[in-house]
Amino acid sequence: MGAERQIQTVVVINREDCCSERLANYDIRVGNSPNPWANPTCNNQSLNNGGIFSCNLTGQYLSITMNGRGILTLCEVKAFEGPNIARGKTAF
């Protein structure tokens, strides 16, 4: 991310056209090590599918790591430094 950031929320967006099952068995990691496996995870279990995840970790690197073998397909990943104040609200 270029500098150390306090990441509060991570949004992982899955593909909608096909292959959505490929986004499975992964961890979101944030920390200061360029080695992703040396950084702590935002979640306590392996994730399946996309979504909005609370993170609350500080670091320069954000990575998505797979647990095991397979194909990991991501459409988009967004990281937010502050809380997601729009979550649960209706858009006008």
GROMACS elastic network, one bead per residue, 0.5 to 0.9 nm:
[ bonds ]
;  ai    aj funct       b0    kb
    1     4     6  0.72875   500
    1     5     6  0.76915   500
    1    59     6  0.84829   500
    1    60     6  0.54363   500
    1    61     6  0.59288   500
    1    62     6  0.73201   500
    2     5     6  0.88830   500
    2    60     6  0.63103   500
    2    61     6  0.80719   500
    3    59     6  0.76835   500
    3    60     6  0.50737   500
    3    61     6  0.83533   500
    4    31     6  0.82915   500
    4    32     6  0.73237   500
    4    58     6  0.65413   500
    4    61     6  0.77881   500
    5    57     6  0.82379   500
    5    58     6  0.54168   500
    5    59     6  0.54004   500
    5    60     6  0.60798   500
    5    61     6  0.87455   500
    5    81     6  0.68137   500
    6    56     6  0.66126   500
    6    57     6  0.57793   500
    6    59     6  0.66651   500
    6    60     6  0.88950   500
    6    80     6  0.83793   500
    6    81     6  0.54589   500
    6    82     6  0.78491   500
    7    10     6  0.74703   500
    7    30     6  0.78351   500
    7    54     6  0.86500   500
    7    55     6  0.62309   500
    7    56     6  0.53747   500
    7    57     6  0.54336   500
    7    58     6  0.59379   500
    7    59     6  0.76899   500
    7    62     6  0.89481   500
    7    79     6  0.64846   500
    7    80     6  0.57303   500
    7    82     6  0.70871   500
    7    83     6  0.89486   500
    8    53     6  0.85770   500
    8    54     6  0.59609   500
    8    57     6  0.67907   500
    8    58     6  0.86778   500
    8    79     6  0.77058   500
    8    80     6  0.58989   500
    8    81     6  0.52203   500
    8    82     6  0.54969   500
    8    83     6  0.58419   500
    8    84     6  0.81079   500
    9    52     6  0.69460   500
    9    53     6  0.56692   500
    9    55     6  0.53116   500
    9    56     6  0.70002   500
    9    78     6  0.82813   500
    9    79     6  0.59584   500
    9    80     6  0.51752   500
    9    81     6  0.69261   500
    9    82     6  0.72630   500
    9    83     6  0.65308   500
    9    84     6  0.68241   500
   10    28     6  0.82251   500
   10    42     6  0.87025   500
   10    51     6  0.82868   500
   10    52     6  0.59145   500
   10    53     6  0.52358   500
   10    54     6  0.65056   500
   10    55     6  0.66458   500
   10    77     6  0.71152   500
   10    78     6  0.56726   500
   10    80     6  0.62982   500
   11    50     6  0.74180   500
   11    51     6  0.57438   500
   11    53     6  0.62610   500
   11    54     6  0.89201   500
   11    76     6  0.80553   500
   11    77     6  0.56616   500
   11    78     6  0.50083   500
   11    79     6  0.64475   500
   11    80     6  0.83322   500
   12    49     6  0.81859   500
   12    51     6  0.53743   500
   12    52     6  0.65555   500
   12    53     6  0.80824   500
   12    74     6  0.75479   500
   12    75     6  0.77919   500
   12    76     6  0.60265   500
   12    78     6  0.65954   500
   12    79     6  0.88924   500
   13    16     6  0.88985   500
   13    49     6  0.81448   500
   13    50     6  0.50541   500
   13    51     6  0.64951   500
   13    52     6  0.87038   500
   13    74     6  0.67481   500
   13    75     6  0.55360   500
   13    76     6  0.50229   500
   13    77     6  0.62219   500
   13    78     6  0.83968   500
   14    19     6  0.89531   500
   14    20     6  0.62631   500
   14    22     6  0.87916   500
   14    23     6  0.66620   500
   14    49     6  0.65144   500
   14    50     6  0.52245   500
   14    51     6  0.82285   500
   14    73     6  0.75494   500
   14    74     6  0.57145   500
   14    75     6  0.52328   500
   14    76     6  0.70739   500
   15    18     6  0.63322   500
   15    19     6  0.68833   500
   15    20     6  0.55837   500
   15    22     6  0.89866   500
   15    23     6  0.84283   500
   15    50     6  0.88978   500
   15    73     6  0.75864   500
   15    74     6  0.67985   500
   15    75     6  0.53612   500
   15    76     6  0.85346   500
   16    19     6  0.79535   500
   16    20     6  0.67216   500
   16    75     6  0.86620   500
   17    20     6  0.79333   500
   18    21     6  0.84469   500
   19    22     6  0.57262   500
   19    23     6  0.81541   500
   19    73     6  0.78656   500
   20    23     6  0.60028   500
   20    24     6  0.85447   500
   20    49     6  0.72260   500
   20    73     6  0.78632   500
   21    24     6  0.63445   500
   21    48     6  0.82123   500
   21    49     6  0.72851   500
   21    72     6  0.89643   500
   21    73     6  0.87206   500
   22    25     6  0.88123   500
   22    48     6  0.88796   500
   22    49     6  0.82215   500
   22    70     6  0.77620   500
   22    71     6  0.58347   500
   22    72     6  0.52430   500
   22    73     6  0.55111   500
   22    74     6  0.83004   500
   23    26     6  0.74537   500
   23    47     6  0.83616   500
   23    48     6  0.61745   500
   23    49     6  0.52340   500
   23    50     6  0.71482   500
   23    71     6  0.79671   500
   23    72     6  0.54722   500
   23    73     6  0.55671   500
   23    74     6  0.66186   500
   24    46     6  0.78177   500
   24    47     6  0.61223   500
   24    49     6  0.57543   500
   24    50     6  0.86347   500
   24    66     6  0.79618   500
   24    67     6  0.88225   500
   24    71     6  0.88848   500
   24    72     6  0.71942   500
   24    73     6  0.88253   500
   25    45     6  0.87259   500
   25    46     6  0.50062   500
   25    47     6  0.53297   500
   25    48     6  0.55958   500
   25    49     6  0.85732   500
   25    65     6  0.87146   500
   25    66     6  0.60602   500
   25    67     6  0.56396   500
   25    68     6  0.77110   500
   25    72     6  0.87834   500
   26    45     6  0.85751   500
   26    46     6  0.51654   500
   26    47     6  0.53036   500
   26    48     6  0.70022   500
   26    64     6  0.65941   500
   26    65     6  0.54586   500
   26    67     6  0.56291   500
   26    68     6  0.87315   500
   26    72     6  0.81973   500
   27    41     6  0.62768   500
   27    42     6  0.74426   500
   27    43     6  0.68599   500
   27    44     6  0.85945   500
   27    45     6  0.74839   500
   27    46     6  0.55286   500
   27    47     6  0.62784   500
   27    63     6  0.81936   500
   27    64     6  0.56645   500
   27    65     6  0.52922   500
   27    66     6  0.64358   500
   27    67     6  0.74697   500
   28    40     6  0.84428   500
   28    41     6  0.54982   500
   28    42     6  0.55565   500
   28    43     6  0.68225   500
   28    46     6  0.87642   500
   28    47     6  0.84966   500
   28    53     6  0.89270   500
   28    55     6  0.84515   500
   28    62     6  0.72669   500
   28    63     6  0.59506   500
   28    65     6  0.66149   500
   29    36     6  0.67100   500
   29    37     6  0.77986   500
   29    38     6  0.88403   500
   29    39     6  0.58194   500
   29    40     6  0.55065   500
   29    42     6  0.57998   500
   29    43     6  0.83215   500
   29    55     6  0.87792   500
   29    57     6  0.86963   500
   29    61     6  0.79163   500
   29    62     6  0.56453   500
   29    63     6  0.52384   500
   29    64     6  0.62710   500
   29    65     6  0.74545   500
   30    33     6  0.86773   500
   30    36     6  0.78404   500
   30    39     6  0.57743   500
   30    40     6  0.60946   500
   30    41     6  0.65052   500
   30    42     6  0.70361   500
   30    55     6  0.83045   500
   30    57     6  0.61988   500
   30    58     6  0.66099   500
   30    59     6  0.55405   500
   30    60     6  0.73152   500
   30    61     6  0.55727   500
   30    63     6  0.65756   500
   31    34     6  0.82221   500
   31    36     6  0.78672   500
   31    38     6  0.79231   500
   31    40     6  0.65009   500
   31    41     6  0.87300   500
   31    57     6  0.72156   500
   31    58     6  0.60038   500
   31    60     6  0.59562   500
   31    61     6  0.54883   500
   31    62     6  0.68770   500
   31    63     6  0.89878   500
   32    35     6  0.86394   500
   32    36     6  0.89216   500
   32    38     6  0.87205   500
   32    39     6  0.70157   500
   32    58     6  0.78706   500
   32    60     6  0.50789   500
   32    61     6  0.58865   500
   32    62     6  0.88919   500
   33    36     6  0.66117   500
   33    37     6  0.85362   500
   33    38     6  0.62772   500
   33    39     6  0.62424   500
   33    59     6  0.81590   500
   33    60     6  0.78459   500
   33    61     6  0.70179   500
   34    37     6  0.88822   500
   34    38     6  0.81212   500
   34    39     6  0.85039   500
   34    60     6  0.85252   500
   34    61     6  0.66988   500
   35    38     6  0.55961   500
   35    39     6  0.72896   500
   35    61     6  0.89716   500
   36    39     6  0.55078   500
   36    40     6  0.84982   500
   36    61     6  0.77408   500
   36    62     6  0.78484   500
   36    63     6  0.61989   500
   36    64     6  0.81131   500
   36    65     6  0.73726   500
   37    40     6  0.76757   500
   37    41     6  0.88763   500
   37    65     6  0.77296   500
   39    59     6  0.86379   500
   39    61     6  0.84929   500
   39    62     6  0.88324   500
   39    63     6  0.89604   500
   40    43     6  0.88476   500
   40    57     6  0.81201   500
   41    44     6  0.70350   500
   41    45     6  0.88117   500
   41    55     6  0.80720   500
   41    57     6  0.85225   500
   42    53     6  0.76987   500
   42    54     6  0.69186   500
   42    56     6  0.72711   500
   42    57     6  0.70298   500
   43    46     6  0.73564   500
   43    47     6  0.78920   500
   43    53     6  0.76727   500
   43    54     6  0.77603   500
   43    55     6  0.70823   500
   44    47     6  0.89340   500
   46    66     6  0.85715   500
   46    67     6  0.74698   500
   47    50     6  0.79829   500
   50    74     6  0.86965   500
   54    83     6  0.87081   500
   56    81     6  0.85836   500
   58    61     6  0.89099   500
   59    62     6  0.74611   500
   62    79     6  0.83553   500
   65    72     6  0.87253   500
   66    69     6  0.72588   500
   66    70     6  0.81209   500
   66    71     6  0.86469   500
   66    72     6  0.71018   500
   67    70     6  0.89065   500
   69    72     6  0.89662   500
   74    77     6  0.74871   500
   80    83     6  0.72393   500
   80    84     6  0.74967   500
   81    84     6  0.88989   500
   82    85     6  0.84178   500
   83    86     6  0.88204   500
   84    87     6  0.56912   500
   85    88     6  0.83456   500
   85    89     6  0.82317   500
   86    89     6  0.55078   500
   86    90     6  0.81360   500
   86    91     6  0.85787   500
   87    90     6  0.86347   500
